[in-house]
């Protein structure tokens, strides 16, 4: 491939992005300090700063703690330059949040959607967006981009969702087109566990030395089971976007006996706890009740937890053998029970693989997917603003 020669326009865009990144990384910062950090001449920095001011992406400020600065101005990002919408579509809940351009969440709300089909969920998301903006005092027109986390594999070509059975009519649904039409916004649709991994990368994952883990897996264990892979700092989607769909690796004939998801686990729990008074006579049991009972020391409930650990470790051993990550972060409704799971998981995993990854529980809780959606949406929103300035059409993504 022959590289095209750089033009003054592309060089200016590169320099503008460089200056903006310095301002966003260590605000407030002076013109002289920007020039020193970037190696760009002071006159050029001044011109670029004027561009950023006109675009509304930065603002002038002062640093009173420094005392007299003899008229020197400092520059900081303007988070209010744009806002984004983050959505997490689940089988029972739709989670939504509105954040500013720097990723600070202004408001979040969860609404029930159990039993709704895909079209109804889109309508619920539209109503939720209106409510969030109204309550946060943000003009609806200030929303620049939306990112939506969905269960299933996202087709990068047309935004259809595949292998999605948790939400009625979601499988084969043109999610991107439907959300864009309903929200009147550019929309990025991404697998929810992929977004959770991105959320952990941005906000939660640290290795023992305190640096960001370069390669890790996010394993969500809840209604379903899935993994998100961050390899060498980048999200790994795979050829068809199906990386992390671990259920495909399980023999269908033994699936129910090895699935750590809530449905299969509760089938096992119902058999093991059938003699308990509170769960007899066919009364339903929840995963929350099982773990609560295990915390009380009930031997049958502890046996259920041990069985769940066996199933989780079977998945983790596969991950460790294939990608050899340094860290696995557990999330999802079941995976967040770290007090019961972590000691058992780490002990059992050490007997299964020669170089077991460190296992931790998500520090983001049920906000992992939303955190990743905010990260994706803010990056896309910034690209849209810059593309207008430089006359470049943003690349559309599913």
C-alpha positions as CSV (number, residue, x, y, z in Angstrom):
1,X,0.0,0.0,0.0
2,X,1.4,3.4,-1.0
3,X,1.0,6.0,1.7
4,X,-0.5,9.3,0.6
5,X,1.7,12.4,1.3
6,X,0.7,14.4,4.4
7,X,-1.0,17.7,3.6
8,X,-1.0,20.9,5.6
9,X,-4.6,20.1,6.6
10,X,-3.7,16.6,7.9
11,X,-0.6,18.0,9.8
12,X,-2.8,20.6,11.4
13,X,-5.3,18.0,12.5
14,X,-2.6,15.9,14.0
15,X,-1.2,18.9,15.8
16,X,-4.6,19.9,17.0
17,X,-5.3,16.4,18.4
18,X,-1.9,16.4,20.1
19,X,-2.6,19.8,21.8
20,X,-6.1,18.7,22.8
21,X,-4.8,15.5,24.4
22,X,-2.2,17.4,26.5
23,X,-5.0,19.7,27.7
24,X,-7.3,16.8,28.5
25,X,-4.5,14.9,30.3
26,X,-3.2,17.5,32.7
27,X,-5.4,20.5,32.9
28,X,-5.1,23.4,33.4
29,X,-2.0,23.9,31.3
30,X,-0.3,27.0,29.9
31,X,0.5,27.8,26.3
32,X,4.2,27.6,27.1
33,X,3.8,24.2,28.8
34,X,1.9,22.8,25.8
35,X,4.6,23.9,23.5
36,X,7.3,22.3,25.7
37,X,5.4,19.0,26.0
38,X,4.5,18.7,22.3
39,X,7.5,20.2,20.6
40,X,5.2,22.4,18.6
41,X,6.3,26.0,18.2
42,X,4.5,28.6,20.4
43,X,3.0,30.5,17.4
44,X,1.5,27.3,16.1
45,X,0.2,26.3,19.5
46,X,-1.4,29.7,19.8
47,X,-3.2,29.2,16.5
48,X,-4.3,25.7,17.5
49,X,-5.6,27.0,20.8
50,X,-7.7,29.6,19.0
51,X,-9.2,26.8,16.9
52,X,-10.0,24.7,20.0
53,X,-11.6,27.8,21.6
54,X,-13.7,28.4,18.6
55,X,-14.8,24.8,18.5
56,X,-15.8,25.1,22.2
57,X,-13.6,22.1,23.2
58,X,-11.4,24.1,25.6
59,X,-11.7,27.2,27.8
60,X,-9.3,29.8,29.2
61,X,-8.8,29.8,32.9
62,X,-6.3,30.9,35.5
63,X,-4.4,29.2,38.3
64,X,-4.8,31.3,41.4
65,X,-2.7,29.0,43.5
66,X,0.4,29.9,41.5
67,X,0.1,33.5,42.5
68,X,1.0,36.2,39.9
69,X,1.4,34.7,36.5
70,X,1.8,38.0,34.7
71,X,-1.1,37.5,32.3
72,X,-0.3,33.9,31.4
73,X,-3.4,32.0,30.4
74,X,-4.1,28.4,31.2
75,X,-6.4,26.1,29.2
76,X,-8.7,23.3,30.3
77,X,-11.2,21.1,28.5
78,X,-14.9,22.1,28.3
79,X,-16.8,18.9,29.4
80,X,-20.1,20.7,28.6
81,X,-19.1,21.0,24.9
82,X,-21.2,18.0,24.2
83,X,-23.1,15.2,26.0
84,X,-23.5,11.5,25.3
85,X,-26.1,8.8,26.0
86,X,-25.0,5.4,27.3
87,X,-27.5,2.4,27.3
88,X,-27.2,-1.1,28.6
89,X,-29.9,-3.5,27.3
90,X,-30.5,-6.5,29.6
91,X,-33.2,-9.1,29.8
92,X,-34.8,-7.5,32.9
93,X,-33.4,-4.0,33.1
94,X,-32.5,-1.2,30.7
95,X,-29.8,1.0,32.2
96,X,-29.2,4.5,31.0
97,X,-26.8,7.4,31.7
98,X,-26.0,10.8,30.4
99,X,-22.4,11.9,30.6
100,X,-20.4,14.9,29.5
101,X,-17.6,14.9,26.9
102,X,-15.0,14.1,29.6
103,X,-17.0,11.0,30.6
104,X,-18.4,12.3,33.9
105,X,-21.8,10.8,34.4
106,X,-24.5,13.4,35.3
107,X,-27.4,11.1,35.8
108,X,-28.2,7.4,35.7
109,X,-31.4,5.4,35.9
110,X,-32.5,1.8,35.5
111,X,-36.0,0.9,34.2
112,X,-37.6,-2.6,34.1
113,X,-38.0,-4.1,30.6
114,X,-38.6,-7.7,31.4
115,X,-40.9,-9.2,28.7
116,X,-40.4,-6.4,26.3
117,X,-39.4,-7.2,22.7
118,X,-36.6,-5.4,20.9
119,X,-38.8,-2.8,19.4
120,X,-40.4,-2.0,22.8
121,X,-36.9,-1.8,24.3
122,X,-36.0,0.9,21.7
123,X,-39.1,2.9,22.6
124,X,-38.3,2.5,26.3
125,X,-34.7,3.8,25.6
126,X,-36.0,6.8,23.8
127,X,-38.3,7.7,26.7
128,X,-35.5,7.1,29.2
129,X,-33.2,9.5,27.2
130,X,-35.8,12.2,27.3
131,X,-36.3,11.8,31.1
132,X,-32.6,11.7,31.8
133,X,-31.9,14.9,29.9
134,X,-34.9,16.7,31.5
135,X,-33.8,15.7,35.0
136,X,-30.2,16.6,34.5
137,X,-31.1,20.0,32.9
138,X,-29.4,19.1,29.7
139,X,-30.9,20.1,26.4
140,X,-31.8,17.1,24.4
141,X,-30.1,18.6,21.3
142,X,-26.8,18.6,23.3
143,X,-26.6,14.8,23.0
144,X,-23.9,14.2,20.4
145,X,-23.7,10.4,20.3
146,X,-25.2,7.3,21.9
147,X,-23.5,3.9,22.6
148,X,-25.7,0.9,23.3
149,X,-24.6,-2.4,24.9
150,X,-26.6,-5.4,23.8
151,X,-26.4,-9.2,24.5
152,X,-25.3,-11.1,21.4
153,X,-22.9,-10.7,18.5
154,X,-23.0,-7.4,16.7
155,X,-22.6,-7.6,12.9
156,X,-20.2,-4.8,12.0
157,X,-21.6,-4.4,8.5
158,X,-25.3,-3.6,9.2
159,X,-25.7,-3.5,13.0
160,X,-27.8,-6.6,13.2
161,X,-27.7,-8.6,16.5
162,X,-27.1,-12.4,16.4
163,X,-27.1,-15.1,19.1
164,X,-29.3,-13.0,21.3
165,X,-31.9,-15.0,23.1
166,X,-32.4,-13.0,26.3
167,X,-34.5,-10.3,24.8
168,X,-37.5,-11.3,22.6
169,X,-37.0,-10.5,18.9
170,X,-33.5,-9.2,19.4
171,X,-31.9,-12.0,17.4
172,X,-31.5,-10.7,13.8
173,X,-32.8,-7.2,14.8
174,X,-31.3,-4.2,13.1
175,X,-30.4,-2.5,16.3
176,X,-28.3,0.3,15.1
177,X,-30.8,1.6,12.5
178,X,-33.6,1.3,15.0
179,X,-31.8,3.2,17.8
180,X,-30.6,5.9,15.4
181,X,-34.1,6.4,14.0
182,X,-35.7,6.6,17.5
183,X,-33.0,8.7,19.1
184,X,-32.2,10.9,16.1
185,X,-28.5,10.4,17.0
186,X,-25.5,8.7,15.6
187,X,-25.4,5.4,17.5
188,X,-22.7,2.8,18.2
189,X,-24.0,-0.7,19.1
190,X,-21.6,-3.0,20.8
191,X,-21.7,-6.3,22.6
192,X,-22.4,-5.6,26.3
193,X,-19.5,-7.7,27.7
194,X,-17.1,-6.0,25.2
195,X,-18.2,-2.7,26.6
196,X,-17.8,-4.0,30.2
197,X,-14.2,-4.9,29.4
198,X,-13.7,-1.3,28.0
199,X,-15.2,0.1,31.2
200,X,-12.8,-1.9,33.3
201,X,-9.9,-0.8,31.2
202,X,-10.8,2.9,31.6
203,X,-11.9,2.9,35.3
204,X,-11.2,-0.3,37.2
205,X,-8.4,-2.6,36.3
206,X,-5.1,-2.4,38.1
207,X,-2.3,-4.9,38.4
208,X,-0.3,-5.4,41.7
209,X,2.3,-2.8,40.6
210,X,-0.5,-0.2,40.2
211,X,-0.2,0.0,36.4
212,X,-3.0,-0.8,34.0
213,X,-3.2,-4.4,33.0
214,X,-2.2,-4.6,29.4
215,X,-4.1,-7.9,28.7
216,X,-7.1,-9.1,30.7
217,X,-10.4,-10.7,30.3
218,X,-13.8,-9.6,31.7
219,X,-15.9,-12.7,32.4
220,X,-19.6,-11.9,33.0
221,X,-21.6,-14.6,34.8
222,X,-25.3,-13.8,35.2
223,X,-28.3,-14.6,33.1
224,X,-25.8,-15.6,30.4
225,X,-22.1,-16.0,30.2
226,X,-19.7,-14.1,28.1
227,X,-16.2,-12.7,28.0
228,X,-14.6,-9.5,26.8
229,X,-10.9,-9.5,25.9
230,X,-8.5,-6.6,26.1
231,X,-5.3,-7.8,24.4
232,X,-2.2,-5.5,24.4
233,X,-4.5,-2.6,25.3
234,X,-7.0,-3.1,22.6
235,X,-10.5,-4.7,22.6
236,X,-10.3,-8.0,20.7
237,X,-13.6,-8.5,18.9
238,X,-12.5,-11.3,16.6
239,X,-13.1,-11.9,12.9
240,X,-16.9,-11.9,13.2
241,X,-17.2,-10.0,16.4
242,X,-17.8,-13.2,18.3
243,X,-14.7,-13.3,20.5
244,X,-15.6,-14.2,24.0
245,X,-18.7,-16.3,23.1
246,X,-17.6,-19.1,25.3
247,X,-20.8,-21.0,25.3
248,X,-20.0,-22.1,21.7
249,X,-17.1,-24.1,23.1
250,X,-19.3,-26.3,25.3
251,X,-20.7,-29.6,24.2
252,X,-24.5,-29.1,23.8
253,X,-25.1,-32.5,25.4
254,X,-23.3,-31.5,28.6
255,X,-24.2,-27.8,28.5
256,X,-26.6,-27.8,31.4
257,X,-24.2,-29.6,33.6
258,X,-21.3,-27.1,32.9
259,X,-23.1,-23.8,32.3
260,X,-22.4,-21.3,35.1
261,X,-25.3,-19.1,34.0
262,X,-28.2,-18.5,36.4
263,X,-30.7,-20.8,34.7
264,X,-28.5,-23.9,34.8
265,X,-27.2,-23.1,38.2
266,X,-30.7,-22.7,39.7
267,X,-31.6,-26.1,38.2
268,X,-28.8,-27.6,40.2
269,X,-29.7,-25.6,43.3
270,X,-33.3,-26.7,43.2
271,X,-32.2,-30.3,43.4
272,X,-29.7,-29.7,46.1
273,X,-31.9,-27.5,48.2
274,X,-35.2,-29.4,47.7
275,X,-35.2,-30.4,51.3
276,X,-35.1,-26.9,52.6
277,X,-38.4,-25.6,54.0
278,X,-38.3,-22.3,52.2
279,X,-37.7,-23.9,48.8
280,X,-39.9,-27.0,49.0
281,X,-43.1,-27.6,47.2
282,X,-41.8,-26.3,43.9
283,X,-41.2,-22.8,45.1
284,X,-38.8,-20.8,43.0
285,X,-35.3,-19.9,44.3
286,X,-33.1,-17.1,43.2
287,X,-29.3,-16.9,42.9
288,X,-29.4,-14.1,45.5
289,X,-31.1,-16.5,47.9
290,X,-28.6,-19.2,47.2
291,X,-25.6,-17.0,47.9
292,X,-27.2,-15.5,51.0
293,X,-27.8,-19.0,52.4
294,X,-24.2,-19.9,51.7
295,X,-23.0,-16.9,53.6
296,X,-25.0,-18.1,56.6
297,X,-22.9,-21.3,56.4
298,X,-25.6,-23.7,55.1
299,X,-23.7,-26.8,53.8
300,X,-26.1,-27.4,50.8
301,X,-25.9,-23.8,49.6
302,X,-22.1,-23.9,50.0
303,X,-22.1,-27.1,47.9
304,X,-24.0,-25.1,45.2
305,X,-21.4,-22.4,45.3
306,X,-18.7,-25.0,45.0
307,X,-20.4,-26.3,41.9
308,X,-20.7,-22.8,40.5
309,X,-16.9,-22.4,41.1
310,X,-16.2,-25.7,39.2
311,X,-18.2,-24.4,36.2
312,X,-16.6,-20.9,36.2
313,X,-13.1,-22.4,36.5
314,X,-13.8,-24.6,33.4
315,X,-14.4,-21.4,31.4
316,X,-11.5,-19.6,32.9
317,X,-9.1,-22.5,32.2
318,X,-10.1,-22.3,28.5
319,X,-9.4,-18.6,28.5
320,X,-6.1,-19.0,30.3
321,X,-5.0,-21.8,27.9
322,X,-5.8,-19.8,24.8
323,X,-4.9,-16.1,25.5
324,X,-2.8,-16.4,28.7
325,X,-4.0,-13.1,30.2
326,X,-2.6,-11.7,33.4
327,X,-5.9,-10.9,34.9
328,X,-9.6,-12.0,34.8
329,X,-12.2,-9.7,36.1
330,X,-15.5,-11.3,37.2
331,X,-18.7,-9.4,36.7
332,X,-22.4,-10.1,36.2
333,X,-25.1,-10.8,38.8
334,X,-23.4,-14.0,39.9
335,X,-19.8,-13.0,39.3
336,X,-20.0,-10.1,41.7
337,X,-20.2,-12.4,44.7
338,X,-16.5,-12.1,45.2
339,X,-16.5,-12.9,48.9
340,X,-17.7,-16.4,48.2
341,X,-16.2,-17.0,44.7
342,X,-12.7,-15.5,44.7
343,X,-10.9,-17.8,47.2
344,X,-12.5,-20.9,45.8
345,X,-11.9,-19.8,42.1
346,X,-8.3,-18.9,42.7
347,X,-7.6,-22.2,44.5
348,X,-9.2,-24.4,42.0
349,X,-7.8,-22.5,39.0
350,X,-4.3,-23.0,40.3
351,X,-4.8,-26.8,40.0
352,X,-6.1,-26.6,36.4
353,X,-3.6,-24.4,34.6
354,X,0.2,-24.0,35.1
355,X,0.1,-20.2,34.9
356,X,-3.2,-19.1,36.3
357,X,-4.3,-15.5,35.8
358,X,-5.1,-13.3,38.8
359,X,-8.8,-13.2,39.4
360,X,-10.6,-10.2,40.8
361,X,-14.2,-8.9,41.0
362,X,-15.3,-5.9,39.0
363,X,-14.9,-2.6,40.9
364,X,-17.6,-1.1,38.7
365,X,-20.4,-3.5,39.8
366,X,-23.4,-3.3,37.6
367,X,-22.1,-0.1,36.0
368,X,-19.3,-1.8,34.0
369,X,-21.3,-1.9,30.7
370,X,-22.5,1.7,31.1
371,X,-18.9,2.8,31.8
372,X,-17.7,1.2,28.6
373,X,-20.6,2.7,26.7
374,X,-19.7,6.2,28.0
375,X,-16.1,5.7,26.9
376,X,-17.1,4.6,23.4
377,X,-19.7,7.4,23.1
378,X,-17.4,10.2,24.3
379,X,-14.7,9.1,21.9
380,X,-17.2,9.0,19.0
381,X,-18.6,12.4,19.9
382,X,-15.2,14.0,19.9
383,X,-14.5,12.5,16.5
384,X,-17.7,13.9,15.2
385,X,-16.9,17.4,16.4
386,X,-13.4,17.2,14.9
387,X,-14.7,15.8,11.6
388,X,-16.9,18.8,11.2
389,X,-13.9,21.1,11.6
390,X,-11.8,19.3,9.1
391,X,-14.5,18.3,6.7
392,X,-14.0,14.6,7.2
393,X,-17.0,12.2,7.4
394,X,-16.8,10.1,10.5
395,X,-16.5,6.3,9.8
396,X,-19.8,4.7,10.7
397,X,-19.6,1.9,13.1
398,X,-22.1,-0.7,14.3
